[in-house]
């Protein structure tokens, strides 16, 4: 993998970086007119000081090692755009797009997709690179983005900082004036929220408020943001539909995500900002979050440590492969809720919420069995591995729910998409990536 070169000069401010973006845009146009001409563009530095802004260009090795090629993306020929219902078409080509939470798991994969699909424009990654899990994995994803930029006509910037930093968010929005904002930056994790509630208030509430305020002051065509299946709490009705009441969260994390939806609705109503919330259902895949069950289980099995199966293994989860999540986000970005006036002359909120889930809940024991089989196939574990010796059935944990099950019909009806990648294929891709990653980098996750 090509190593990202470190900037020797002092990290530029957001204002000075704006000039650099303009120069890079001109370079991109020259590149488009002469494909053989080589251009010089500054590369991003993952370990730079807070609030760093850098432009990234680097060579990409054959095949994206951290993000598998999307089967659903290959099927997306754009014909679905002709059937958008009650949506305003948002053209991404040539636009400036801000993706907070990149190089996080979903954010990095979305940026890679944008770099592949767009021919011109600017994509901005914005993340604080915190240590909720080992930042090495985020740096790894950032390198993948650097590599992808070399084959793209799109400019890419990485801004290191927190969305809870209101002055920084203000400067980014005023300097770059993004056309579309995708807010994926958030403190994740249900169990972590029990012991670290203040982090969730700072990132998920204060941070999201800052994004909304910035979109009010610097209007955007569409604000897309990540919600969560956790908002359904202990609802008994399944599958979970967006029309269901979600007034009884069972974790602080879920409460913050429900709050995001309420705040977005308020800003859509008051300021006519088109917003769409996406309730993700248990996202998994290569280079994912190490705290997620499938990833942590793989690490424990390799280290010959016991994995705990909550609710004595009687849990069902609607696992959704990362490429399906990205395909859904990519489509939703291009169709914003329509702006309309009500009988009172005031805006009807251009607001929507969708589930993105596989629609096929998997029993946790079956999921673990499939994971173990794929780890053996990928040569991560030996063929004679004693699986039963490393399983422990334990009670349900606080903040958890026994089942998640997405009703994604609204997403299919409005955007022509339903997740399709099953756990066998998804876990196989993860296991193959996990083998290669460990072979190259050891346990740096």
Phi, psi and omega in degrees: 000134179295138183273134179290126181285140180275141175284132180273335180276172179293139181302130184288157174284168178301318182296316180290328180293335179300320177297320180297321178299317180299320178295319180293327177297318178296321178298319179299319180296320178295323180296321180293326182279339179220093188298337184272348183284131180268136179242156181252120181228139180297147182257153183279149183243107185300328187259024183287173182291165181303145179067022179290142172238131178213152175262139186241133172215130178202162178285142179256131177285163183296120177085134177279110187285334185261344181226113184288153180297134186278121177291319180292325180297324181296333181274352183274098182262005178089353181295334180297336180297335180288344185247019178300134181252125176054037180233152173261127182294131177246111179280126182270335184300129177077002184268169172257125185236126178258124178242103175280151182083014171250126023262047168292179187301297181291319183300315180296318179294324177293317179299318178300321179294317180296319179297329179281319187276324183276150177258327178220167179122190181225132175244128182249122172266139186221114182203151180267357176053045183289175185256030174305319163228170186307119181299346180304324181290325176292322177296323177298314180294323179296325176295321177298321177295315178304316182294323182290330182298328183298334180258010183241149174274007185264138173284144176229135177238145171243122178248119180266116181173175184255141176289349175282351177272092186301316179299323179293315178301318178300314182293321179296313182293320181287329182281319187254342178045063181299145177278326180228136175241129174243108184266102177249356179287125179191157171276117184265171174102120179287309185291325180297330182291340180290322183262344183227059185297327184297330180293324181287324177294317182295309186278310189279332180258300180297315181298315180292324175301318179298321178296316179297315180298320179294322178290334175290317184282330180233085190308141179240159177286330182198132171249116176251136182220155181274124167255207184202152174294344180298340181296339181286346175052228182265026179307135182272331182288129176226151357290162179285128179243152183296341179280347181293150175289138179229056186260005184227070179294151180247010175209156178296323178304313179298320180297322180291325180288322174296322177298321177302317180295320179293317179296319180298318179299317180299313181290328175296320181288312186286323190238008175059038178269120177291118180233144175224123177261142182238117179272102181283141177247109172036077183280137179215165178149182181301143178057035180279193180281127182296341180278348178289149191304312186298322181287311181295325178295318179299316180297319181293318180296320178298323181273003180062041174253154183284139173259139181262133179250110186287157184055033179057031178086358183268051175244148176233133182231141177270079182292135183232121184290146187304321181295326176292319178299313182296320178300318179296315179297316182301318179290316182298323178305327187270000178224097182271148174305138183291145174273125180221158176255142176275181180298336180273001180083357179266160182297136163280124188307121174281080195223141177208155174223138180226152167274143166233100180212157183295336180076014179222086181299138181248136174295137184301321179295320178293320180298316180295320179299316179296318179301314181297318179299319181287328176293325176291314180301321181278002178069024173282322177241152178288158182297330183266021182298133181271090184298318186297333181288347185240026175243138175225124179271123184230163181293168176298143180265152177302138179088349181272164176231152184287335185208143168233142186203114186269132166263102184257022183298324181297320178297318179293318181293322185271330185234004176066030184222137171222134179305143187231345187275120182279170186291330179297309180294317182295315180290332176295316178297319178297313183298320178295317177296316183301319178298311182293320181296315180294323180296323183273320190239000181070225184258033181278070178221000000 
